[in-house]
């Protein structure tokens, strides 16, 4: 996967791993998805993505991805959880 990173996108994107280290492959997937979003919606000021590893829900790891999109009006917040980090 070849992801083109631009200084403008780096200024608009904040990535954070909570209870895990984000690998370069995970960062590349997030950059790809966020880049598509930023290309189609120029009103977005900044996007923060948090990927959290939650081990309290049983023996299998559980991943929660939270997106916080800052725009001119009210911010948009979404989250998704699954048993695989790349799915989240």
Steps between C-alpha positions, in 0.01 A plus 500: 500500500644832393361790701586855400544722803480874465596770751141629490365158595760460775383833645136387496544146633575394858555128567515348845532145626358438846643192675675400175765630262375583152703310241605658172245279321220621728606860446502445122144363507380792711677750271337340195147514645541848645656631179193393306275675752703823493507501120121485477416733789710820492308652795673262745748687720657204681448126558612312812501120494548305824549122489452340841583144604245386758582178681215516751241330279639148533804306389507629142627853437230748404583811294307827505566767238367849573488779245464867593442727200530874557302718259364856508186396689448229759771232496421151376594206722473134400632173637509138394621189678603153390736218581751608230690829496483537121124445496454775757 
